[in-house]
């Protein structure tokens, strides 16, 4: 009997242990199940949802707002609409997805007073897309923009519109904003009277003005901006708008120190554009007033049109040649650009640029970035150039086809020698084979 009782007690205890183990196992399973089901997307912090929404395209953002009430509330938060880009195109002319017209109407109706940083990106060359952008601009009567950008990735776009229609829409923003600090209106029919409206309403706040390729603006128009907008720190314009009077206005005591000045020197048809000369005294006054300014110049000229340039010292810091440039011009660059920091040459003739590079290394003591495309330089001259510049060359982009082997260095040897003088591993760039 005792033996049977012990056996029953043992079996009972073992069954209890088994039951406990099973209950623990189910508890673990239940806990795991709870963990898997625990994320509640509807109860995410609105700050997190806001951050996610800011990275979504508008159409995806609108779809996400229909998930639940919390997400819909975030969709209508003012912070989400302070910065916005309208993408406009015609389906028949572009495969890119544009901002849906009905969503645009909804945004303007409910959030126009929240918009502060706005850009219009016209991704095709159709007149209809540019007109759509103007129609939206003319409706922004209740907003106070700080930044406005009109970006056309394909010409003519805005230039194809009636001038009066474009100016009327742009003036709405100029009059109502009152605190515009950044304006990018490249390749548009903006004119002098509209710039006067801009100045009359935003002279105390405007800091950046980018308006290259605006043929209806005269030097007097841009001078009006420089005279009145004393807080201007960045300016980008075509060379035909640059004048001695403008540089002197930017150098006046009441004007802040300009930080960036970009000049585009462009010629569409060889021999048909006359380029004026800026006096050295005007450049000197400008640099004396703004000694740390970055002067960026883009040249898209034909070789015979460079005669007015680089005849005396010019304070350019970043120099880009988008078309073929002669040995003579590059030689003058070495003599007249002591502040040069960056030099990019897309093309040159078939004559090696050995002497010109050496001269630039000797005279341009701040040079730290160089890019050479369709040019020719002997390997020995290139090594000497790098040796003279030393470790200050933080960027050195040279196509392998540029380097011509000579008696001293082969293409296999040059990267070791250049790497030694740079203090880091360097290889020439390779032309893609596809």
PyMOL commands that set and color helices and strands:
alter all, ss='L'
color gray80, all
select helices_A, chain A and resi 2-37+41-43+46-53+58-64+69-75+78-81+101-111+127-138+157-160+163-177+192-202+219-228+239-241+244-250+280-289+303-305+327-336+354-363+379-392+400-402+411-422
alter helices_A, ss='H'
color red, helices_A
select strands_A, chain A and resi 83-88+117-122+147-152+182-184+208-210+234-238+260-266+294-300+318-324+342-347+369-374+377-378+395-398+403-404
alter strands_A, ss='S'
color yellow, strands_A
deselect
rebuild
show_as cartoon
